[in-house]
Amino acid sequence: MSELQERDFFQEQLDALRAQSLDRHLREITSAQGPEIEIAGRRFVNFSSNDYLGLANDPRLRKAAIAAINEFGIGAGASRLISGTQSPHIRLEHVLAKWKATEAALCFSSGYAAALGAISALATKDDVVVLDKLCHASLIDGAKLSGAILRVFPHNNLSKLESHLQWAGREHAGRRVLIVTESVFSMDGDRTPLREVVELKRRFHALLMLDEAHAVGVIGPNGRGLAAAENLSDDVDVQMGTLSKALGASGGYICGSRGLIEWLINRARSFIFSTAPPPGIAAAASAAIDFLASPEGEGRRRLLWKKIDLMCEFLPVNDMNKKRNAASSAIFPWIIGDEQAALDLASALQHEGFLVPAIRYPTVAKGSARLRITVTAAHDEDHIRALCEAIKRNSASA
């Protein structure tokens, strides 16, 4: 294919995306993260960030990162198994394991890398991985990369999960079976029925991997997640999470038994073959966990839930968005359906000073485009009330 043909090929594909209202573009944020951000010289109230506790620009995290940079430099210089494991990485993993009440922890460069590395190390050819249909792309990709037999159950459908586990035990007796699900699902904001999933895991002698990305910092004592909230931490074999949402830093982690972590060190390719995360980021993440484990951190988490309750109270209703009696997380999907209609509403809100980007296929299923509203502890009541009024006004006029 010539260079000209290649350009034409990509242009045709981009034109096809645009015709379906599915093309995407980067936007440059010219300010630090916060409840208000700046784009092209204009201020917007930001309801799109996963910085649930407002820690991404917190002075405690800044101070910890700067101190680590001054002592250890900018980059780690090598992979963890060569010469890239520095003291901030070790401290972070000790802090994580203590906070999550597990024997050990292992940090990765991203949540995506944690998912790929862990699943592909835990399941191989002829093993079975069973996933919730709405699991994050990283979990799906990890399952595919593992080469294991993949079975998907409809979202939170326990009877179908049970059926898959029965099938796996019958058709693949003696093979490892790994259930993969999330505490809080990133596009719907609802929770997995963890207690029932654990019961099935026990009954069928499966392993359970739980992604706590959107629960950590939000749910459970000191923000330890849904497993801790349900007192089921000992029943979750692989606790996965991220440092880049409520913890305000960057990276992913796996917590579990010492044997699990040592196995991942030897077999998780995304860990073995990646340069270690910058020491400053590791130090900032440790500072975030120290904060969450403190009374002040628990106060910040409770403040977040006050803001979540306000959103639950003020968000309007229509045929596609029913009134909630209570919220499950800091994520509020405003379902629209049509991709272009979702773009239009996001644009109308941006015109009024709110950043709430449209979420479309393939992030969500075709015909289920939406706005994904996220609440943080740093939003105030006026922010929340004004957004809800704008959604009601612009949805009524659509």
DAPESUL-V459139 format. One record per backbone hydrogen bond with DSSP energy under -1.0 kcal/mol. NH is the residue of the N-H (numbers start at 1). CO is the residue of the C=O. E is the energy in kcal/mol with one decimal. If there is no record, write none. Layout:
NH|CO|E + NH|CO|E
This chain:
6|2|-2.5 + 7|3|-2.2 + 8|4|-2.3 + 9|5|-2.5 + 10|6|-2.4 + 11|7|-2.3 + 12|8|-2.5 + 13|9|-2.1 + 14|10|-2.5 + 15|11|-2.7 + 16|12|-2.0 + 17|13|-1.9 + 18|14|-2.6 + 19|15|-2.1 + 21|18|-1.6 + 22|17|-2.7 + 30|38|-2.8 + 37|44|-2.5 + 39|42|-2.7 + 42|39|-1.9 + 44|37|-2.8 + 45|353|-2.9 + 46|35|-3.0 + 47|355|-2.1 + 52|50|-2.4 + 54|51|-1.7 + 58|55|-1.8 + 62|58|-2.2 + 63|59|-2.6 + 64|60|-2.0 + 65|61|-2.4 + 66|62|-2.7 + 67|63|-2.3 + 68|64|-2.0 + 69|65|-2.4 + 70|66|-2.6 + 71|67|-1.5 + 72|68|-3.6 + 73|69|-2.1 + 82|79|-1.2 + 84|79|-2.4 + 89|86|-1.1 + 90|86|-1.7 + 91|87|-2.7 + 92|88|-2.1 + 93|89|-2.1 + 94|90|-2.1 + 95|91|-2.8 + 96|92|-2.8 + 97|93|-2.2 + 98|94|-2.2 + 99|95|-2.5 + 100|96|-2.8 + 102|97|-2.3 + 104|256|-2.1 + 106|254|-2.3 + 108|252|-3.2 + 114|110|-1.9 + 115|111|-2.3 + 116|112|-2.5 + 117|113|-2.7 + 118|114|-2.4 + 119|115|-2.2 + 120|116|-1.8 + 121|117|-1.0 + 122|118|-1.7 + 123|119|-2.1 + 127|124|-2.5 + 128|176|-2.6 + 129|149|-2.9 + 130|178|-2.8 + 131|151|-2.5 + 132|180|-1.4 + 133|153|-2.2 + 135|132|-1.9 + 140|136|-1.8 + 141|137|-3.0 + 142|138|-2.1 + 143|139|-2.0 + 144|140|-2.4 + 145|141|-2.7 + 146|142|-1.5 + 147|144|-1.0 + 149|127|-3.0 + 151|129|-2.5 + 153|131|-2.6 + 157|154|-2.7 + 158|156|-1.1 + 161|157|-2.0 + 162|158|-2.6 + 163|159|-2.0 + 164|160|-2.5 + 165|161|-2.3 + 166|162|-2.4 + 167|163|-2.4 + 168|164|-2.7 + 169|165|-2.3 + 170|166|-1.8 + 171|167|-3.3 + 172|168|-2.1 + 175|172|-2.0 + 178|128|-2.8 + 179|207|-3.2 + 180|130|-2.9 + 181|209|-2.1 + 183|211|-2.7 + 185|190|-2.7 + 189|185|-2.9 + 192|183|-1.7 + 194|192|-2.2 + 197|193|-2.1 + 198|194|-2.8 + 199|195|-1.7 + 200|196|-2.0 + 201|197|-2.5 + 202|198|-2.5 + 203|199|-2.3 + 204|200|-2.2 + 206|201|-2.2 + 207|177|-2.9 + 209|179|-3.1 + 210|238|-2.7 + 211|181|-2.4 + 212|240|-3.3 + 215|212|-1.6 + 216|212|-2.8 + 217|223|-3.0 + 218|215|-2.2 + 219|215|-3.0 + 223|220|-2.3 + 224|221|-1.4 + 225|219|-2.8 + 229|225|-1.9 + 230|226|-2.4 + 231|228|-1.1 + 232|227|-3.5 + 235|232|-1.7 + 236|233|-1.2 + 238|208|-2.2 + 239|255|-2.6 + 240|210|-2.8 + 241|253|-2.0 + 243|251|-3.2 + 248|245|-1.7 + 249|243|-2.6 + 252|108|-1.5 + 253|241|-2.2 + 254|106|-2.3 + 255|239|-3.0 + 256|104|-2.1 + 261|257|-2.2 + 262|258|-2.5 + 263|259|-2.1 + 264|260|-2.3 + 265|261|-2.2 + 266|262|-1.2 + 267|263|-1.6 + 268|264|-2.7 + 269|267|-1.0 + 271|268|-1.3 + 272|268|-2.6 + 273|269|-2.5 + 274|271|-1.1 + 276|78|-2.5 + 282|278|-1.8 + 283|279|-2.3 + 284|280|-2.1 + 285|281|-2.4 + 286|282|-2.0 + 287|283|-2.0 + 288|284|-2.0 + 289|285|-2.1 + 290|286|-2.6 + 291|287|-2.2 + 292|288|-2.5 + 293|289|-2.3 + 294|291|-1.5 + 298|294|-2.2 + 299|295|-2.0 + 300|296|-2.0 + 301|297|-2.1 + 302|298|-2.1 + 303|299|-2.1 + 304|300|-2.1 + 305|301|-1.7 + 306|302|-1.4 + 307|303|-1.7 + 308|304|-2.4 + 309|305|-2.3 + 310|306|-1.6 + 311|307|-2.2 + 312|308|-2.3 + 313|309|-1.9 + 314|310|-2.7 + 315|311|-2.4 + 318|321|-2.1 + 332|373|-3.2 + 334|371|-3.2 + 336|369|-2.6 + 337|369|-2.7 + 342|338|-1.9 + 343|339|-2.0 + 344|340|-2.5 + 345|341|-2.2 + 346|342|-2.4 + 347|343|-2.3 + 348|344|-2.4 + 349|345|-2.5 + 350|346|-2.1 + 351|347|-2.2 + 352|348|-1.0 + 353|350|-1.4 + 354|349|-2.5 + 355|45|-2.8 + 359|370|-3.4 + 363|360|-1.8 + 368|365|-1.8 + 369|337|-1.9 + 370|359|-2.1 + 371|334|-2.1 + 373|332|-2.6 + 374|47|-2.0 + 375|330|-2.2 + 377|52|-2.7 + 379|376|-1.2 + 384|380|-1.9 + 385|381|-2.9 + 386|382|-2.4 + 387|383|-2.2 + 388|384|-2.2 + 389|385|-2.1 + 390|386|-2.1 + 391|387|-2.6 + 392|388|-2.3 + 393|389|-2.4 + 394|390|-2.7 + 395|391|-2.4 + 396|392|-1.8 + 397|393|-1.2
